[in-house]
Amino acid sequence: MTERPPPDRAQTATPTAEREAGRPWLRVTEIFHSIQGESTRAGLPCTFVRLTGCPLRCVWCDTEYAFYGGERMGLDGIVDRVREIGTPLVEITGGEPLVHPNAFVLADRLLDEGFTVLVETSGAVDVARLDPRVHKIMDLKCPGSGEASRNRWENLEHLTARDEVKFVVRDRRDYEWARDAIRERGLERRLREGELGALLISPVWDEIAWETLAGWILEDRLPVRLQLQLHKLIWGPDVKGV
C-alpha cells in the first residue's frame, strides 16, 4: 500500500478555524467597564477597549502591562463584548491603539453601531485616517516623558472641535514646555475660536503637587482643564481594569 503524505495544516483545520481565517482581529489586553477618569468626559460610565502594544516607552507610563501579551480577538467578538456591556461611551486605548490598522476599522464599526467613540493616542502615529466622528484625545509628549522627539506635529492639523490635546507634566520644565506649545502652536487661539475641543494638563502621579500645578496654571491664565485621573482617586493607582 502506498503511504500517503501527512496532511498539511490547512487540510486539518477545523471548520471553526476555517471560518475565523482571514477575519480582521486585534490583540486586546482588556475590555472593561469603568468610570472615565480623564478628558472632558471624566466621571461618565465608559467601556474601555485596551489594545496591546506601544512603540513608545514614556518613563512615567502607567500601563506597561499593555506592552506585551494580550489576547487575539476578532472584531466581531470585540464589538459583541462592547454591545453586551451596553454603555454608550466607548474608548479605544492602549498601549498605542493606532499602530494597529484594524483599530481604525474597529472605530468605524463602533460608530456605525451608534456608540460615541473616543480614541486615546500618543500623538506619535498619524491620526488622519480616523473617521471624523471619532473624538480624538491626543497627547503631546513633554520632555519629561523621554519621548518628546516622537511628537507628530502635523497631527495638530487633523484635530477639530470634537478633539482634545493632553499634556502630562512631571515638573516645572514640562509645564513651561506645554504652556509654550499651547501658545506658539496656536492651540489657545483654536480653542477660543471653537476649532479645538479642550486642552488638558495632567500631573504625573506622585511626582508633582496638584496645588503647585494649579498655581502655575492660574498664574499664567492658561485656558486648560486640570485633570487628576479620577479612576486612580477612586480605586488607587495600581488597580488594573478600571
C-alpha positions as CSV (number, residue, x, y, z in Angstrom):
1,M,0.0,0.0,0.0
2,T,1.3,3.4,-1.0
3,E,1.9,5.6,2.1
4,R,0.0,8.8,1.9
5,P,1.9,12.0,2.8
6,P,0.7,13.7,6.1
7,P,-2.0,16.3,5.5
8,D,-1.0,19.9,5.8
9,R,-2.3,22.4,8.3
10,A,-5.0,23.7,6.0
11,Q,-6.3,20.2,5.5
12,T,-6.6,19.5,9.2
13,A,-8.1,22.9,10.1
14,T,-11.4,22.7,12.0
15,P,-14.5,24.3,10.4
16,T,-14.3,27.0,13.2
17,A,-10.7,27.7,12.4
18,E,-11.5,27.9,8.7
19,R,-14.3,30.4,9.4
20,E,-12.0,32.6,11.5
21,A,-9.2,32.6,9.0
22,G,-8.9,35.9,7.2
23,R,-11.2,37.7,9.6
24,P,-10.0,41.1,11.0
25,W,-8.7,40.8,14.5
26,L,-6.8,42.8,17.2
27,R,-4.6,41.9,20.1
28,V,-6.5,43.0,23.2
29,T,-5.1,43.4,26.7
30,E,-8.5,44.0,28.4
31,I,-12.1,45.1,27.8
32,F,-13.7,46.6,30.9
33,H,-16.5,48.8,32.2
34,S,-15.5,51.7,34.4
35,I,-15.8,55.4,35.2
36,Q,-14.0,57.6,32.6
37,G,-11.1,59.1,34.6
38,E,-9.8,61.7,32.1
39,S,-10.8,64.1,29.3
40,T,-13.9,66.3,29.3
41,R,-16.0,63.2,29.8
42,A,-14.4,62.4,33.2
43,G,-17.0,60.9,35.6
44,L,-19.1,59.2,32.9
45,P,-19.5,55.4,32.7
46,C,-17.4,54.1,29.8
47,T,-16.4,50.9,28.2
48,F,-12.6,50.6,27.6
49,V,-11.0,48.5,24.9
50,R,-7.3,48.4,25.7
51,L,-5.2,47.2,22.8
52,T,-1.8,45.6,23.2
53,G,1.5,47.1,22.1
54,C,3.1,50.5,22.0
55,P,6.3,51.8,20.2
56,L,6.9,54.4,22.9
57,R,8.4,54.0,26.3
58,C,7.4,57.0,28.4
59,V,9.3,56.9,31.7
60,W,6.1,57.5,33.7
61,C,3.9,55.1,31.8
62,D,1.2,53.6,34.0
63,T,0.1,50.8,31.6
64,E,3.3,48.9,30.9
65,Y,1.3,45.7,31.3
66,A,-0.2,46.5,27.9
67,F,3.1,46.4,26.0
68,Y,3.1,42.7,25.5
69,G,0.8,39.7,25.6
70,G,-2.9,40.2,25.2
71,E,-5.5,38.0,23.6
72,R,-6.2,37.8,19.9
73,M,-9.8,38.7,19.3
74,G,-11.8,39.1,16.2
75,L,-13.5,42.4,15.6
76,D,-16.9,40.7,15.8
77,G,-16.1,39.4,19.2
78,I,-14.9,42.8,20.4
79,V,-18.0,44.6,19.1
80,D,-20.2,41.9,20.7
81,R,-18.5,42.4,24.1
82,V,-18.9,46.1,23.9
83,R,-22.5,45.7,23.0
84,E,-23.0,43.3,25.9
85,I,-21.7,45.9,28.3
86,G,-24.0,48.4,26.8
87,T,-22.5,51.7,27.8
88,P,-23.0,54.4,25.1
89,L,-19.5,55.8,25.6
90,V,-16.5,53.6,24.4
91,E,-12.8,54.4,24.5
92,I,-10.2,52.6,22.4
93,T,-6.9,53.0,24.1
94,G,-3.6,51.1,24.7
95,G,-0.7,51.0,24.6
96,E,-0.9,52.9,21.4
97,P,-4.0,51.7,19.6
98,L,-3.3,53.4,16.2
99,V,-0.3,51.2,15.5
100,H,-2.9,48.5,14.6
101,P,-4.6,49.1,11.2
102,N,-7.7,47.3,12.4
103,A,-8.1,49.8,15.2
104,F,-9.4,52.2,12.6
105,V,-11.8,49.5,11.4
106,L,-13.0,48.9,15.0
107,A,-13.7,52.6,15.5
108,D,-15.8,52.6,12.3
109,R,-17.7,49.5,13.4
110,L,-18.5,51.0,16.8
111,L,-19.5,54.3,15.4
112,D,-21.9,52.6,13.0
113,E,-23.4,50.7,15.9
114,G,-24.3,54.1,17.4
115,F,-21.6,54.3,20.1
116,T,-19.8,57.6,21.0
117,V,-16.1,56.6,20.4
118,L,-13.1,58.2,22.0
119,V,-9.6,57.2,20.8
120,E,-6.7,58.0,23.2
121,T,-3.5,58.2,21.3
122,S,0.1,59.2,22.0
123,G,0.3,61.6,19.1
124,A,3.2,59.7,17.6
125,V,1.0,58.0,14.9
126,D,-0.9,59.6,12.0
127,V,-4.5,60.3,13.1
128,A,-5.7,61.4,9.7
129,R,-7.3,58.1,8.9
130,L,-9.7,58.2,11.8
131,D,-13.3,58.7,11.0
132,P,-14.2,62.4,11.7
133,R,-16.9,61.2,14.0
134,V,-14.3,59.9,16.4
135,H,-13.4,62.1,19.4
136,K,-9.6,62.1,19.5
137,I,-7.7,62.6,22.8
138,M,-4.2,63.2,21.7
139,D,-1.1,63.5,23.8
140,L,1.7,65.9,23.1
141,K,4.7,64.3,24.9
142,C,6.6,66.7,27.2
143,P,10.4,66.4,27.6
144,G,10.0,64.6,31.0
145,S,8.3,61.6,29.2
146,G,11.6,60.8,27.3
147,E,9.6,60.7,24.1
148,A,9.1,64.3,23.1
149,S,11.0,63.7,19.8
150,R,8.2,61.3,18.8
151,N,5.6,64.0,18.6
152,R,4.0,64.1,15.2
153,W,3.2,67.8,15.0
154,E,1.3,67.5,11.7
155,N,-1.4,65.7,13.6
156,L,-2.5,69.0,15.0
157,E,-3.8,69.9,11.5
158,H,-6.3,67.0,11.8
159,L,-7.8,68.0,15.1
160,T,-11.3,69.5,15.2
161,A,-13.8,71.0,17.7
162,R,-14.6,67.5,19.0
163,D,-10.9,66.7,19.8
164,E,-8.7,67.3,22.8
165,V,-5.0,67.7,23.4
166,K,-3.4,66.4,26.6
167,F,-0.1,67.2,28.2
168,V,1.2,65.0,31.0
169,V,3.7,67.0,33.1
170,R,6.1,65.9,35.8
171,D,7.9,69.2,36.7
172,R,8.2,72.9,36.0
173,R,10.2,72.3,32.8
174,D,7.4,70.1,31.4
175,Y,4.8,72.7,32.4
176,E,6.6,75.5,30.7
177,W,7.1,73.3,27.6
178,A,3.3,72.7,27.5
179,R,2.5,76.3,28.1
180,D,4.8,77.4,25.3
181,A,3.5,74.8,22.9
182,I,-0.1,75.9,23.6
183,R,0.8,79.5,22.7
184,E,3.3,79.0,19.9
185,R,1.3,76.3,18.1
186,G,-1.9,78.4,18.1
187,L,-3.8,76.0,20.3
188,E,-5.0,78.7,22.6
189,R,-6.4,80.6,19.6
190,R,-8.0,77.4,18.2
191,L,-9.7,76.7,21.5
192,R,-11.0,80.2,21.8
193,E,-12.4,80.1,18.2
194,G,-14.1,76.8,18.7
195,E,-11.7,74.8,16.4
196,L,-10.5,72.6,19.3
197,G,-12.5,70.9,22.0
198,A,-10.2,71.1,25.0
199,L,-6.7,71.5,26.3
200,L,-5.9,69.1,29.2
201,I,-3.0,69.2,31.6
202,S,-2.4,66.1,33.9
203,P,0.3,65.7,36.5
204,V,2.4,62.6,36.6
205,W,1.0,60.7,39.6
206,D,3.0,61.2,42.8
207,E,5.6,63.4,41.0
208,I,4.2,66.9,41.2
209,A,1.9,68.5,43.8
210,W,-1.5,69.2,42.4
211,E,-1.8,72.6,44.1
212,T,1.6,73.6,42.6
213,L,0.5,72.8,39.1
214,A,-2.9,74.5,39.7
215,G,-1.0,77.6,40.9
216,W,1.1,77.7,37.7
217,I,-2.0,77.4,35.5
218,L,-3.7,80.2,37.4
219,E,-0.7,82.5,37.3
220,D,-0.3,82.1,33.5
221,R,-4.1,82.4,32.9
222,L,-3.7,79.2,30.8
223,P,-7.0,78.1,29.3
224,V,-6.6,74.4,30.2
225,R,-8.5,71.8,32.1
226,L,-6.6,70.4,35.1
227,Q,-7.3,66.6,35.3
228,L,-6.4,64.3,38.1
229,Q,-7.1,60.8,36.8
230,L,-10.4,60.3,38.6
231,H,-10.2,56.5,38.3
232,K,-7.0,56.5,40.4
233,L,-8.6,58.7,43.0
234,I,-11.5,56.2,43.3
235,W,-9.6,52.8,43.1
236,G,-6.0,53.7,43.7
237,P,-3.1,54.0,41.2
238,D,-2.2,50.3,40.9
239,V,-5.5,48.6,40.2
240,K,-5.9,47.3,36.6
241,G,-9.2,47.2,34.7
242,V,-10.5,50.5,36.0
